[in-house]
Amino acid sequence: MMRLAFAAVVLGACLVLPGCGGGSVSNHDLPAGTNAPSPTENVRNWLEGVAQSGELDSGITLMHEEAEKLKAEGVSTADEIAAGLKELESAKGSSAIKSKAKSLLSKLPAE
């Protein structure tokens, strides 16, 4: 019974608290004077996590969208990154995932 009550409290908190449950960040979700991360920053941060963990998560779907935004930012390697994300999605095994993520990181412009 205690576990059920705890689970209900946690679920309720996730439904109410901002930032719980993922999703992309937009300017209206941030404090005044703060800018949302650019698509390049979003892709870089996600790839760094994947390169460390060797595991893909549901963020891959968002990264495909962010890769499209890289073109609008004028990133010259945006098409390579988009294609690489598709390859990453089909990669098997932790070491292959880490290797592909590191390779994609090298294609992003410097910060």
Secondary structure, 3 states (H helix, E strand, C coil): CHHHHHHHHHHHHHHHCCCCCCCCCCHHHCCCCCCCCCHHHHHHHHHHHHHHHCCCCCHHHHHHHHHHHHHHHCCCCHHHHHHHHHHHHHCCCHHHHHHHHHHHHHHCCCC
